[in-house]
């Protein structure tokens, strides 16, 4: 990986580069909280954890379907710029 970064990144200008540490920290915290909650449930309630996992899987799938449907409703022209051959591929 460092070789790849060196090969592709040596020609980039880094004078005005700003690393978003705050946003990275918030993202890390938002990812870590559900993981810790799941580990705690699996530790304290191992009998119920398979059921909670199944509920979470269906809830996650439902949220993904809802968001995709909402995206098509909000942006109805989203598929007009894509050639038909890409859909058949």
C-alpha positions as CSV (number, residue, x, y, z in Angstrom):
1,X,0.0,0.0,0.0
2,X,2.7,2.6,0.7
3,X,4.3,1.9,-2.7
4,X,0.9,2.5,-4.3
5,X,0.4,5.8,-2.4
6,X,3.9,6.9,-3.4
7,X,3.4,6.0,-7.1
8,X,0.0,7.8,-7.4
9,X,0.4,10.5,-4.9
10,X,3.8,12.0,-5.6
11,X,2.4,14.3,-8.3
12,X,-0.4,15.7,-6.2
13,X,-0.2,19.1,-4.7
14,X,-0.5,19.1,-0.9
15,X,-0.2,22.8,-0.1
16,X,-3.8,23.3,0.7
17,X,-4.5,19.8,2.0
18,X,-6.8,19.6,5.0
19,X,-7.3,16.3,6.8
20,X,-10.8,16.1,8.3
21,X,-9.9,14.7,11.7
22,X,-13.2,15.7,13.3
23,X,-15.4,14.0,10.7
24,X,-13.2,10.9,10.8
25,X,-13.6,10.8,14.6
26,X,-17.3,11.1,14.4
27,X,-17.5,8.4,11.8
28,X,-15.4,6.1,13.9
29,X,-17.6,6.7,16.9
30,X,-20.8,6.1,15.0
31,X,-19.4,2.8,13.7
32,X,-18.1,1.7,17.1
33,X,-21.3,2.3,19.1
34,X,-23.4,-0.4,17.4
35,X,-20.5,-2.8,17.5
36,X,-20.1,-2.3,21.3
37,X,-23.8,-2.5,21.8
38,X,-23.9,-5.8,19.9
39,X,-21.0,-7.2,21.8
40,X,-22.7,-6.2,25.1
41,X,-26.0,-7.9,24.1
42,X,-24.1,-11.0,23.0
43,X,-22.2,-11.1,26.3
44,X,-25.2,-10.4,28.7
45,X,-28.0,-11.9,26.7
46,X,-26.6,-14.8,24.6
47,X,-30.0,-16.5,24.5
48,X,-31.6,-13.5,22.7
49,X,-28.8,-12.5,20.5
50,X,-29.7,-14.7,17.5
51,X,-33.2,-13.2,17.5
52,X,-31.9,-9.7,17.8
53,X,-29.5,-10.4,14.9
54,X,-32.3,-11.6,12.7
55,X,-34.4,-8.6,13.5
56,X,-31.5,-6.4,12.7
57,X,-30.9,-8.1,9.3
58,X,-34.5,-7.6,8.3
59,X,-34.5,-4.0,9.6
60,X,-31.3,-3.2,7.7
61,X,-32.7,-4.7,4.5
62,X,-35.9,-2.7,4.9
63,X,-34.0,0.5,5.5
64,X,-31.9,-0.1,2.4
65,X,-35.0,-0.8,0.3
66,X,-36.7,2.3,1.7
67,X,-33.8,4.5,0.9
68,X,-33.4,3.2,-2.7
69,X,-37.2,3.7,-3.3
70,X,-36.9,7.2,-1.9
71,X,-33.9,7.9,-4.1
72,X,-35.9,6.9,-7.2
73,X,-38.8,9.0,-6.2
74,X,-36.7,12.1,-5.4
75,X,-34.5,11.8,-8.5
76,X,-36.7,10.2,-11.2
77,X,-34.2,11.1,-14.0
78,X,-31.4,9.0,-12.4
79,X,-31.7,6.2,-15.0
80,X,-31.9,8.4,-18.1
81,X,-28.2,9.0,-18.5
82,X,-27.3,5.3,-18.4
83,X,-27.2,3.4,-21.7
84,X,-29.3,0.3,-22.0
85,X,-26.3,-1.9,-22.7
86,X,-25.1,-1.3,-19.2
87,X,-28.3,-2.6,-17.7
88,X,-28.1,-5.8,-19.9
89,X,-24.5,-6.4,-19.0
